[in-house]
């Protein structure tokens, strides 16, 4: 019994010692050792490793080696693996990582394939100036009015002028040409009689000067000219001068299209067919809106970057640089003479203006204005026509970005009419007429805007007073 108790005491002591040591070990603090740091792999991008561009296909090296170049990682270079290149290509190995170019095989040139030809950049239409050289051809077609006066006679009507030019570039922006010109008047109207036809024909030399960098142009010609009206009447040869101002746009390497406003003034001598002993002096005046197509060979070269920098940096939908505007519509005109009967009627006013933008909001221009009234009435009977002509400076102010505009012009003006009842024509002295319009335009391209305007005018020419109102369509280039 005693030995059994002694054994239990020993076992209990041993067990309690083990429990005590286990408890102490459970609550003993342990030092936390951080895991070993993972080495940072070098940047594998082509830019960071200065990887070359494959000369066969112009692609960057895009091997799958995780550490990039062998020299940067310190690891052995990967094997090239099976040859995947087409026989004869002799594709280079990337020097940093010794891999083959792995772009699509269809993109790799074959040794048997001919060398690729350099691609020509497609032609982009533009309005920039391009230096001219060599042969120059130009054709013009317009719409306007021609008026011929001699003695107490006056003949006028709508005309469709045609012009053909052939010349050569004397300088990069100067063309010397010879021209054939004809203006045919449809349904002319006269104060004494009404001839069936009225034509002005001429030929002569001219000059055309292009403004750099806008490709706007000034053109003038001096024509040896003659007038014919009716079936048999024709003047002697005289002189007619033509002047136009406009702008051109390149639509192909050799071709350009243009738009211009044109005026002409001529003087010719002729006989009086009713009285052979008398001679008349014929004066021709006209204006037109002209469309043109020009061809040059060899094609003009693009201007230097220094010459076209101002144009290239110009913002779209901004009023800057050269300015052109045309307005055409329907309106009403009233002319009163002190002590006389008022004359009134409706017709078609036309205005052409050209100028320059002083600021993105303000444009300064010069304008030609004409309002032609067909069959006006006075005191119960009809007259042949009533015309108001004028020219002068003006300003247009744009409200940006809505592109609403307020425009005003001060015109040196003159009015006239043909009285078929009494067989005479009357013309007022020169006076002053003010024009004011309000309208809005919408941009249809980077430089062109189309819109509409309402317009009023008020003027006085000695004993004549004039007033008018119009609804107009407006087209502007800026």
MOZIWO-V980188 format. One record per residue. RES is the residue in three letters. PHI is phi in radians with two decimals (* if undefined). Layout:
RES,PHI
RES,PHI
This chain:
UNK,*
UNK,-1.08
UNK,-1.17
UNK,-1.16
UNK,-1.19
UNK,-1.10
UNK,-1.14
UNK,-1.11
UNK,-1.10
UNK,-1.15
UNK,-1.11
UNK,-1.11
UNK,-1.11
UNK,-1.10
UNK,-1.12
UNK,-1.14
UNK,-1.14
UNK,-1.12
UNK,-1.10
UNK,-1.10
UNK,-1.14
UNK,-1.13
UNK,-1.13
UNK,-1.10
UNK,-1.19
UNK,-1.20
UNK,-1.72
UNK,-1.37
UNK,-1.06
UNK,-2.08
UNK,-1.30
UNK,-1.57
UNK,-1.78
UNK,-1.16
UNK,-1.19
UNK,-1.07
UNK,-1.17
UNK,-1.49
UNK,-1.09
UNK,-1.32
UNK,-1.43
UNK,-1.16
UNK,-1.10
UNK,-1.72
UNK,-1.22
UNK,-1.13
UNK,-1.17
UNK,-1.23
UNK,-1.69
UNK,0.99
UNK,-1.25
UNK,-1.36
UNK,-1.57
UNK,-1.11
UNK,-1.21
UNK,-1.34
UNK,-2.39
UNK,1.11
UNK,-1.79
UNK,-1.34
UNK,-1.09
UNK,-2.30
UNK,-1.17
UNK,-1.65
UNK,-1.17
UNK,-1.11
UNK,-1.76
UNK,1.31
UNK,-1.09
UNK,-1.10
UNK,-1.13
UNK,-1.37
UNK,-1.60
UNK,1.37
UNK,-1.75
UNK,-1.12
UNK,-1.17
UNK,-1.25
UNK,-1.29
UNK,-1.28
UNK,1.29
UNK,-1.18
UNK,-1.21
UNK,-1.96
UNK,-1.37
UNK,-1.32
UNK,-0.97
UNK,1.66
UNK,-1.31
UNK,0.89
UNK,-1.21
UNK,-1.34
UNK,-1.59
UNK,-1.21
UNK,-0.99
UNK,-1.20
UNK,-2.15
UNK,1.07
UNK,-1.68
UNK,-1.42
UNK,-1.07
UNK,-2.03
UNK,-1.27
UNK,-0.98
UNK,-1.02
UNK,-1.17
UNK,-1.54
UNK,-1.59
UNK,-1.29
UNK,-1.69
UNK,-1.11
UNK,-1.37
UNK,-1.28
UNK,-1.20
UNK,-1.08
UNK,-1.18
UNK,-1.40
UNK,-1.13
UNK,-1.41
UNK,-1.53
UNK,-1.09
UNK,-1.09
UNK,-1.24
UNK,-1.98
UNK,-0.97
UNK,-2.74
UNK,-1.91
UNK,-1.28
UNK,-1.28
UNK,-2.26
UNK,-1.03
UNK,-1.51
UNK,-2.77
UNK,1.40
UNK,-1.21
UNK,-2.41
UNK,-2.20
UNK,-2.63
UNK,-2.23
UNK,-2.25
UNK,-2.48
UNK,-2.42
UNK,-2.44
UNK,-2.92
UNK,-2.45
UNK,-2.18
UNK,-2.28
UNK,-2.11
UNK,-2.18
UNK,-2.74
UNK,0.91
UNK,-1.73
UNK,-1.64
UNK,-2.56
UNK,-2.22
UNK,-2.60
UNK,3.02
UNK,-1.34
UNK,-2.20
UNK,-2.13
UNK,-1.27
UNK,-2.20
UNK,-2.37
UNK,-2.18
UNK,-2.20
UNK,-2.37
UNK,-2.80
UNK,-2.55
UNK,-1.32
UNK,-1.44
UNK,-2.63
UNK,-1.09
UNK,-2.22
UNK,-2.33
UNK,-2.05
UNK,-1.84
UNK,-2.52
UNK,-1.90
UNK,-2.34
UNK,-1.92
UNK,-2.42
UNK,-2.54
UNK,-2.13
UNK,-1.85
UNK,-1.73
UNK,-1.60
UNK,0.92
UNK,-1.15
UNK,-2.16
UNK,-2.12
UNK,-1.38
UNK,-1.79
UNK,-2.56
UNK,-2.11
UNK,-1.23
UNK,-1.33
UNK,-2.45
UNK,-2.60
UNK,-2.36
UNK,-2.10
UNK,-2.16
UNK,-2.80
UNK,-2.62
UNK,2.92
UNK,-1.48
UNK,-2.80
UNK,-2.27
UNK,-2.34
UNK,-2.04
UNK,-1.74
UNK,-1.64
UNK,-1.70
UNK,-1.85
UNK,-1.47
UNK,1.11
UNK,-1.27
UNK,-2.48
UNK,-2.10
UNK,-2.38
UNK,-2.53
UNK,-2.51
UNK,-2.05
UNK,-1.89
UNK,-1.44
UNK,-2.31
UNK,-2.55
UNK,-1.95
UNK,-2.34
UNK,-2.53
UNK,1.25
UNK,-1.65
UNK,-2.32
UNK,-1.49
UNK,-2.65
UNK,-1.48
UNK,-1.29
UNK,-1.24
UNK,-2.39
UNK,-2.19
UNK,-2.30
UNK,-1.85
UNK,-2.17
UNK,-2.41
UNK,-2.43
UNK,-2.43
UNK,-2.88
UNK,-2.57
UNK,-2.07
UNK,-2.28
UNK,-1.36
UNK,-1.99
UNK,-2.76
UNK,-0.97
UNK,-1.86
UNK,-2.02
UNK,-2.47
UNK,-1.98
UNK,-2.43
UNK,-2.41
UNK,-2.60
UNK,-1.80
UNK,-2.38
UNK,-2.25
UNK,-2.46
UNK,-2.58
UNK,-2.40
UNK,-2.54
UNK,-2.46
UNK,-1.78
UNK,-2.75
UNK,-1.65
UNK,-1.59
UNK,-1.18
UNK,-1.36
UNK,-2.28
UNK,-0.99
UNK,-1.37
UNK,-1.74
UNK,-2.18
UNK,-1.99
UNK,-1.84
UNK,-1.71
UNK,-2.02
UNK,-1.97
UNK,-2.30
UNK,-2.82
UNK,-2.55
UNK,-2.68
UNK,-1.80
UNK,-2.07
UNK,-1.84
UNK,-2.40
UNK,-2.23
UNK,-2.12
UNK,-2.21
UNK,-2.36
UNK,-2.51
UNK,-1.14
UNK,-1.07
UNK,-1.05
UNK,-1.41
UNK,-1.14
UNK,-1.21
UNK,-1.10
UNK,-1.04
UNK,-1.19
UNK,-1.36
UNK,-1.78
UNK,-1.06
UNK,-1.13
UNK,-1.24
UNK,-1.12
UNK,-1.51
UNK,-1.16
UNK,-1.42
UNK,-1.28
UNK,0.97
UNK,-2.29
UNK,-1.46
UNK,-2.63
UNK,1.26
UNK,-1.15
UNK,-2.33
UNK,-2.29
UNK,-2.58
UNK,-2.33
UNK,-2.29
UNK,-2.54
UNK,-2.93
UNK,-2.18
UNK,-2.66
UNK,-2.22
UNK,-2.33
UNK,-2.21
UNK,-2.18
UNK,-2.07
UNK,-1.96
UNK,-0.97
UNK,1.42
UNK,-2.09
UNK,-1.50
UNK,-1.23
UNK,-2.06
UNK,-2.59
UNK,2.97
UNK,-1.97
UNK,-2.85
UNK,-2.25
UNK,-1.34
UNK,-2.35
UNK,-2.37
UNK,-2.17
UNK,-2.42
UNK,-2.50
UNK,-2.96
UNK,-2.60
UNK,-1.35
UNK,-1.37
UNK,-2.46
UNK,-1.07
UNK,-1.91
UNK,-2.14
UNK,-2.14
UNK,-1.84
UNK,-2.60
UNK,-1.97
UNK,-2.30
UNK,-1.94
UNK,-2.26
UNK,-2.57
UNK,-2.13
UNK,-2.00
UNK,-1.88
UNK,-1.64
UNK,0.94
UNK,-1.22
UNK,-2.04
UNK,-2.69
UNK,0.93
UNK,1.57
UNK,-2.24
UNK,-1.63
UNK,-1.82
UNK,-1.24
UNK,-2.87
UNK,-2.47
UNK,-2.23
UNK,-2.24
UNK,-2.12
UNK,-2.88
UNK,-2.60
UNK,2.96
UNK,-1.46
UNK,-2.75
UNK,-2.32
UNK,-2.22
UNK,-2.00
UNK,-1.80
UNK,-1.60
UNK,-1.64
UNK,-1.67
UNK,-1.26
UNK,1.08
UNK,-1.39
UNK,-2.29
UNK,-2.17
UNK,-2.22
UNK,-2.52
UNK,-2.40
UNK,-1.93
UNK,-1.82
UNK,-1.48
UNK,-2.18
UNK,-2.63
UNK,-2.02
UNK,-2.75
UNK,-2.65
UNK,-1.87
UNK,-1.81
UNK,-1.28
UNK,-1.22
UNK,-1.83
UNK,1.25
UNK,-2.45
UNK,-2.04
UNK,-2.25
UNK,-2.26
UNK,-1.41
UNK,-1.18
UNK,-1.20
UNK,-2.56
UNK,-2.13
UNK,-2.26
UNK,-1.77
UNK,-2.16
UNK,-2.39
UNK,-2.40
UNK,-2.29
UNK,-2.84
UNK,-2.56
UNK,-2.21
UNK,-2.04
UNK,-1.24
UNK,-1.90
UNK,-2.76
UNK,-1.12
UNK,-2.25
UNK,-1.87
UNK,-2.31
UNK,-2.10
UNK,-2.94
UNK,-2.50
UNK,-2.70
UNK,-1.89
UNK,-2.46
UNK,-2.28
UNK,-2.47
UNK,-2.62
UNK,-2.68
UNK,-2.48
UNK,-2.27
UNK,1.02
UNK,-1.54
UNK,-1.81
UNK,-2.10
UNK,-2.28
UNK,-2.57
UNK,-2.76
UNK,-2.54
UNK,-2.54
UNK,-2.01
UNK,-2.25
UNK,-1.60
UNK,-2.23
UNK,-2.29
UNK,-2.25
UNK,-2.06
UNK,-2.69
